[in-house]
Amino acid sequence: MKKASLLWVDLEMTGLDPTIDKIIEVGAIATDFNLNEIARFSAVVKVDQEFMEKRMVGKFWDKNQVARDGLIAQNLEKGESPEVVEQKLLDFLDENFDTKHPIYLAGNSIHQDQKFIEREWAKLNERLHYRQLDVSAWKIIFEQLGVKFNKPENHRAMDDIEGSIAELKFYLTKVKK
């Protein structure tokens, strides 16, 4: 079996404060360094509904009511405990990555997602390399050069991670060989 090199992750959370908010959805795509997909994983993390409704308020969620309502509904229907989701993610890593090496985490503003991973999924965090592939760094450079990628913002984990991979592929076409 071909082993992956990058673990692309996007998390949806109840908010952006890693000391209070909780992960509610995870999307992950394992790719090689050529950004070819090897496997994908998605899961819904069960969070108390009252907590979700309390935290998922304000300007951001008011502008994204469809995403918020979808996340709350799916949480009620098919959410699994954080421990179960973490174990499934660890199994996903064992199936698709070389277990002898730390795994590179990739995505947009991936440092923010890793803060949540550190707090909620310590076993997963132990498997991750300290280096990350952050597409947001590419975005900063290319936007200063007048090159803009229009990534859809659905605020759903799998859609967002697919968009991040497409965005990096776009920027790589702009780099001279």
Stockholm file with secondary structure:
# STOCKHOLM 1.0

chainA/1-177         MKKASLLWVDLEMTGLDPTIDKIIEVGAIATDFNLNEIARFSAVVKVDQEFMEKRMVGKFWDKNQVARDGLIAQNLEKGESPEVVEQKLLDFLDENFDTKHPIYLAGNSIHQDQKFIEREWAKLNERLHYRQLDVSAWKIIFEQLGVKFNKPENHRAMDDIEGSIAELKFYLTKVKK
#=GR chainA/1-177 SS CCCBSEEEEEEEESSSCTTTCCEEEEEEEEECTTCCEEEEEEEEBCCCHHHHHHHSCSHHHHHTHHHHHHHHHHHHHHCBCHHHHHHHHHHHHHHHBCTTSCEEEEETTHHHHHHHHHHHCHHHHHTEEEEEEEHHHHHHHHHHTTCCCCCCCCCCHHHHHHHHHHHHHHHHHTSCC
#=GC SS_cons         CCCBSEEEEEEEESSSCTTTCCEEEEEEEEECTTCCEEEEEEEEBCCCHHHHHHHSCSHHHHHTHHHHHHHHHHHHHHCBCHHHHHHHHHHHHHHHBCTTSCEEEEETTHHHHHHHHHHHCHHHHHTEEEEEEEHHHHHHHHHHTTCCCCCCCCCCHHHHHHHHHHHHHHHHHTSCC
//
